[in-house]
Amino acid sequence: MTRLADLRFRAATTFQRHVANPLTRRLPGHTLLETTGRVSGLPRRTPVGGRRVGDSFWLVAEFGERAQYVRNIKADPRVRVRLRGRWHTGTARLLPDDDPVARMRSLPKLNSAAVRALGTQLLTVRVDLDG
């Protein structure tokens, strides 16, 4: 990873961890992804932008496998997604062969623009929702 990419990663994750995520987690209509902490075993809720398509929820992780929620998914793919105030259980799948830039064209535009602007290692994630 280049020095500039590492700087962007550190700045963005610090801002998200201490400012953006605590605020957005409290918004009742915002989409949340709940993973299980790979070390703590505790629920970890991360605000995400994505879209439900049928029985799947799609999103793009801006920092790929460096994202904490992606690392949690690798340890335990069982997740929950809060969509429009309702929780859904599912299994997350990392899709490194999917084109994340093309995928973002079908996802919410504002979030996709932020992911493109800040992201350094885009990775598509699909959550297959249970029933």
Backbone bond lengths (Angstrom), bond angles and torsions (degrees), N, CA, C in turn:
res aa  C-N    CA-C-N  psi(-1)  N-CA   C-N-CA  omega(-1)  CA-C   N-CA-C  phi
1 M - - - 1.448 - - 1.526 108.38 -
2 T 1.298 116.16 137.32 1.460 120.47 -179.41 1.528 110.00 -72.43
3 R 1.300 115.49 162.96 1.459 120.20 179.97 1.534 111.11 -63.74
4 L 1.336 116.61 -39.82 1.460 120.20 178.37 1.531 110.87 -63.59
5 A 1.322 117.07 -43.49 1.462 121.01 179.25 1.528 110.31 -63.21
6 D 1.332 116.90 -39.75 1.456 120.45 179.14 1.535 110.25 -65.94
7 L 1.309 116.90 -39.76 1.465 121.08 178.08 1.530 110.44 -64.01
8 R 1.331 117.21 -44.16 1.467 121.13 177.26 1.524 110.66 -60.68
9 F 1.331 116.43 -42.94 1.457 121.48 179.11 1.529 110.53 -59.77
10 R 1.328 116.70 -49.43 1.469 120.60 -178.09 1.519 112.11 -63.98
11 A 1.331 117.16 -44.63 1.463 120.73 -179.18 1.526 110.99 -64.24
12 A 1.323 116.41 -46.88 1.466 120.26 -177.77 1.524 111.25 -65.81
13 T 1.320 118.12 -45.16 1.466 119.64 -177.93 1.526 111.60 -68.47
14 T 1.315 117.89 -35.10 1.465 120.21 176.66 1.523 110.16 -64.12
15 F 1.328 117.12 -46.94 1.465 121.32 178.12 1.526 110.85 -61.22
16 Q 1.333 116.76 -46.51 1.460 120.18 -179.01 1.529 111.30 -63.14
17 R 1.315 116.85 -45.41 1.466 121.40 -176.12 1.529 112.28 -64.52
18 H 1.331 117.03 -40.58 1.463 119.93 -171.97 1.523 115.08 -100.98
19 V 1.340 118.51 -19.13 1.468 120.33 -176.52 1.531 111.36 -122.40
20 A 1.314 116.88 -65.63 1.470 121.03 -171.14 1.536 113.10 -64.99
21 N 1.320 117.67 -52.13 1.468 119.94 -175.18 1.530 113.33 -62.66
22 P 1.343 120.01 -45.41 1.471 118.05 178.22 1.534 113.04 -59.13
23 L 1.331 116.52 -35.21 1.463 119.53 178.60 1.526 111.63 -73.04
24 T 1.319 116.71 -47.33 1.476 120.44 -175.27 1.516 112.38 -69.80
25 R 1.318 117.86 -30.90 1.472 119.90 178.20 1.523 111.57 -60.14
26 R 1.325 116.56 -26.66 1.467 120.95 -177.70 1.522 113.20 -83.50
27 L 1.306 118.30 -14.75 1.465 121.14 -179.32 1.525 109.26 -74.84
28 P 1.328 117.39 122.38 1.470 119.55 -173.82 1.525 114.69 -62.63
29 G 1.320 118.90 -30.19 1.458 120.14 -176.27 1.514 114.76 -93.67
30 H 1.332 117.60 -3.65 1.462 119.27 -175.84 1.531 110.99 -78.01
31 T 1.313 116.51 144.77 1.459 121.76 -179.82 1.523 109.63 -76.22
32 L 1.332 115.56 130.93 1.464 121.85 177.31 1.518 109.48 -121.54
33 L 1.326 114.93 144.11 1.459 122.22 172.21 1.515 106.78 -111.06
34 E 1.317 116.71 122.20 1.465 120.87 179.04 1.522 109.15 -107.10
35 T 1.321 115.21 119.07 1.459 122.03 175.44 1.521 107.82 -112.89
36 T 1.324 116.33 172.63 1.454 121.94 173.77 1.517 107.62 -102.49
37 G 1.334 116.03 125.95 1.460 120.47 -179.99 1.518 111.30 -56.71
38 R 1.318 116.88 127.58 1.462 121.00 -175.54 1.514 112.46 -67.81
39 V 1.333 118.96 -24.40 1.464 122.70 179.14 1.524 110.26 -101.55
40 S 1.328 116.46 -48.69 1.466 121.03 -174.40 1.527 113.41 -80.22
41 G 1.340 117.01 -29.45 1.458 120.66 -173.58 1.524 112.98 77.38
42 L 1.334 116.89 4.47 1.459 121.91 -178.42 1.532 110.90 -90.53
43 P 1.337 117.15 154.16 1.466 119.68 176.09 1.532 110.17 -65.07
44 R 1.340 115.62 136.18 1.470 122.33 178.21 1.515 107.61 -123.53
45 R 1.328 116.87 120.69 1.463 121.58 -176.89 1.521 110.06 -108.36
46 T 1.329 114.35 125.40 1.459 122.00 -177.65 1.519 109.56 -123.93
47 P 1.331 117.82 125.64 1.464 120.14 173.88 1.540 109.21 -66.14
48 V 1.306 116.52 133.07 1.463 120.86 179.94 1.522 109.34 -136.22
49 G 1.305 114.86 160.58 1.455 121.21 172.31 1.509 107.64 -112.98
50 G 1.275 117.30 134.30 1.457 121.03 -179.98 1.509 109.26 -174.11
51 R 1.312 115.15 -166.00 1.462 118.81 -177.37 1.523 109.70 -149.89
52 R 1.330 113.94 140.19 1.454 119.83 173.62 1.520 108.66 -83.98
53 V 1.322 115.60 132.57 1.458 122.49 175.37 1.524 105.75 -131.03
54 G 1.328 116.64 105.43 1.456 120.28 -176.68 1.519 110.53 63.73
55 D 1.326 116.43 -125.08 1.457 121.85 -179.41 1.524 112.50 -97.63
56 S 1.326 117.31 21.86 1.461 121.32 179.09 1.524 110.15 -129.46
57 F 1.331 115.31 149.83 1.453 121.81 173.09 1.529 106.43 -117.41
58 W 1.338 116.43 127.41 1.462 122.68 -176.40 1.523 110.62 -110.70
59 L 1.322 116.81 140.43 1.458 122.36 173.38 1.515 109.05 -150.96
60 V 1.328 115.92 166.51 1.460 121.19 176.08 1.521 107.36 -123.19
61 A 1.332 116.15 123.32 1.464 122.26 176.85 1.522 108.32 -81.48
62 E 1.336 116.36 123.82 1.464 119.70 -174.61 1.517 113.83 -71.36
63 F 1.336 117.76 -24.52 1.461 120.18 -179.31 1.522 112.30 -115.92
64 G 1.318 116.48 20.69 1.456 121.54 174.42 1.516 112.71 51.40
65 E 1.316 115.37 -133.11 1.463 120.50 -175.43 1.520 113.34 -73.93
66 R 1.326 118.06 -2.99 1.473 120.36 173.73 1.526 111.21 -83.42
67 A 1.323 117.76 -18.39 1.466 121.02 179.63 1.526 109.29 -65.96
68 Q 1.321 115.77 135.21 1.465 119.96 -178.23 1.523 112.04 -60.42
69 Y 1.342 116.85 -40.30 1.463 117.72 -179.21 1.525 111.59 -68.36
70 V 1.324 118.09 -29.72 1.469 120.51 175.89 1.524 109.45 -69.45
71 R 1.314 116.86 -41.14 1.472 120.10 177.10 1.532 110.48 -62.65
72 N 1.333 116.62 -37.77 1.467 120.00 176.18 1.526 111.28 -65.66
73 I 1.327 116.96 -40.86 1.468 121.22 178.25 1.520 110.47 -61.36
74 K 1.329 117.13 -40.87 1.464 119.76 178.91 1.528 111.49 -61.10
75 A 1.331 116.96 -34.00 1.462 121.20 179.40 1.533 111.90 -79.27
76 D 1.339 116.83 -34.04 1.466 121.77 -179.08 1.525 108.23 -154.66
77 P 1.325 117.94 104.03 1.467 120.97 -175.04 1.532 115.02 -75.12
78 R 1.328 118.48 -6.59 1.470 119.83 177.94 1.523 108.69 -73.39
79 V 1.319 116.81 123.45 1.463 122.06 -175.93 1.525 109.70 -136.03
80 R 1.337 114.07 173.26 1.461 121.35 168.88 1.519 106.66 -128.45
81 V 1.338 115.38 148.07 1.460 121.61 177.17 1.526 107.23 -127.45
82 R 1.353 115.67 129.19 1.463 119.63 175.59 1.520 107.80 -96.80
83 L 1.335 114.89 114.45 1.458 122.69 179.47 1.518 108.69 -119.23
84 R 1.337 115.78 121.14 1.473 121.25 179.36 1.526 111.54 52.72
85 G 1.327 116.22 39.82 1.452 121.66 175.74 1.515 115.75 84.06
86 R 1.332 118.47 -0.60 1.467 122.18 -177.76 1.523 110.06 -116.89
87 W 1.326 116.52 133.26 1.465 121.61 -179.58 1.522 111.33 -85.55
88 H 1.338 115.66 138.71 1.467 123.48 177.77 1.531 107.50 -129.24
89 T 1.327 117.00 134.51 1.459 120.26 175.44 1.518 109.17 -88.78
90 G 1.324 115.69 156.82 1.454 119.25 179.42 1.520 111.88 -174.10
91 T 1.310 114.41 -177.44 1.459 122.39 178.56 1.523 108.12 -120.99
92 A 1.330 115.13 123.05 1.468 120.86 -178.19 1.522 110.09 -86.86
93 R 1.312 115.39 142.18 1.462 121.82 177.82 1.523 108.33 -129.91
94 L 1.331 115.56 130.47 1.457 121.75 175.47 1.517 107.49 -86.24
95 L 1.338 116.78 131.90 1.464 121.13 -174.55 1.531 110.29 -121.89
96 P 1.336 117.10 77.13 1.469 119.72 -177.78 1.526 113.81 -65.21
97 D 1.335 118.45 -19.87 1.459 121.07 -179.31 1.530 112.92 -87.53
98 D 1.344 116.62 -8.56 1.462 120.61 177.73 1.526 108.30 -78.76
99 D 1.331 117.17 148.12 1.463 121.84 178.09 1.530 108.47 -85.16
100 P 1.352 118.76 104.35 1.463 120.01 -175.38 1.525 113.40 -66.72
101 V 1.317 118.35 -31.11 1.473 120.39 178.94 1.528 109.40 -66.88
102 A 1.311 116.87 -44.51 1.472 120.33 176.53 1.528 110.10 -64.83
103 R 1.323 117.35 -39.87 1.466 121.61 -179.50 1.528 110.75 -61.27
104 M 1.334 117.13 -39.57 1.465 120.16 -177.70 1.521 112.97 -64.66
105 R 1.330 117.63 -19.14 1.460 119.98 177.59 1.528 111.51 -65.06
106 S 1.340 116.61 -22.47 1.466 120.13 -179.94 1.529 111.96 -102.12
107 L 1.334 117.36 3.74 1.464 121.75 -179.16 1.528 109.44 -105.36
108 P 1.338 117.91 168.60 1.470 120.23 -179.46 1.531 112.54 -52.35
109 K 1.318 115.72 130.04 1.467 122.17 -171.26 1.527 114.10 -63.15
110 L 1.324 118.38 -43.37 1.464 120.47 -177.34 1.521 111.05 -64.13
111 N 1.317 116.86 -47.54 1.460 120.31 178.38 1.524 110.65 -63.14
112 S 1.317 117.07 -43.31 1.467 120.56 -179.37 1.524 111.34 -61.41
113 A 1.331 117.22 -37.98 1.461 120.34 178.07 1.523 110.60 -63.96
114 A 1.330 117.38 -41.59 1.463 120.85 178.13 1.522 111.25 -65.75
115 V 1.322 116.99 -41.63 1.470 121.06 179.19 1.528 109.87 -62.77
116 R 1.340 117.26 -43.48 1.468 120.68 178.39 1.524 111.20 -63.72
117 A 1.336 116.40 -40.80 1.466 120.43 -176.64 1.524 112.37 -69.91
118 L 1.313 117.73 -39.27 1.462 121.20 -175.31 1.522 113.90 -98.28
119 G 1.317 116.06 -26.97 1.454 120.69 -171.84 1.518 114.41 -65.55
120 T 1.321 114.34 146.39 1.461 120.63 179.07 1.526 111.85 -121.38
121 Q 1.323 117.25 -23.51 1.466 121.19 -178.74 1.524 108.35 -144.33
122 L 1.313 116.70 75.99 1.460 121.32 -174.23 1.527 111.12 -64.59
123 L 1.333 115.37 138.64 1.457 121.32 -179.71 1.522 108.62 -143.44
124 T 1.330 117.08 126.99 1.456 122.14 178.11 1.530 109.42 -78.38
125 V 1.332 115.11 137.56 1.455 122.24 176.45 1.525 107.13 -126.90
126 R 1.325 116.08 132.50 1.458 121.50 175.68 1.521 107.74 -119.25
127 V 1.316 116.68 132.25 1.464 121.68 175.08 1.514 107.07 -108.63
128 D 1.324 115.80 116.21 1.463 121.14 175.42 1.522 107.05 -83.89
129 L 1.338 115.68 111.24 1.458 121.03 -174.64 1.532 111.17 -80.66
130 D 1.315 115.59 142.20 1.456 120.96 177.35 1.521 108.84 -76.72
131 G 1.316 114.41 137.78 1.458 123.04 175.77 1.414 117.04 16.85
